[in-house]
Amino acid sequence: MDKTEFWKIIDYSIAKSNNEKSEQEKVIIEKLATYSPEQIIEFEVIFRQLIIDADDFKIMGAQKIIEGYVSDDSYLYFRCWLIGKGEKIYTETLKNPEFLSENINQDEESYFEELMYVATNAYKIKTGKKEEDESFPRDIAIGKGLDYDFGAPPTKGVDWKEEELPKTYPKLWEKFN
């Protein structure tokens, strides 16, 4: 699996889920379970790389404006949500978080924790294994250095102060405050 195929799965899930995250999760798992175990692992590897790539103070600033707070968990789930919105929103937001001001709704929940478990669940279905072991996507990806929790590389970019956010991201600030 490559990034093109990864994004096709995400796009397929968006089209089939009617912007309902629990349905999107189900669609991704069902679709992934049709792939080989190796491809499911590759999906997890790509997912983890995208999470790490999105670890930037400007993304964290956008989350602070949109949600009103940032914590370790909420920041991780926000980046999952960005991936779950598809390649265009993900890529454009990484370039300029102001992109979100015109491409998301104010009442939208901007977290998608469940996306972190789709490869594991699809792998269980595909292999019939009930308990996780070192063959599972998560363990293999972490073994490749793709840990977004405890072994994560430092957040990229320049940290911000809360009072700077209205000037740094005026469109987002206006929409969400």
Helices and strands as residue ranges (DSSP letters): H 3-17, H 21-32, H 37-53, H 57-67, H 72-84, H 87-95, G 97-102, G 113-117, H 118-127, H 137-143, G 162-164, H 165-168, H 170-176
